[in-house]
């Protein structure tokens, strides 16, 4: 496991990564807002795509807002 903090709060800004080829290739990535949490999955609102998608912990990263 890498050094990412994997505890996301509802309303938190995250970077999502959409994978393909059994998780070896990045298909798309962007920013979103966590709207719901259940088990190890998160529902993330993606404003540019205008949808809500389920992501697991391996497909999300925290956004460092202090850069």
Secondary structure, DSSP 8 states (H G I E B T S, - for coil): --S------TT-EEEEEEEETTTTEEEEEEEEEEEEEETTEEEEEETTTTEEEEEEGGGEEE--TT-
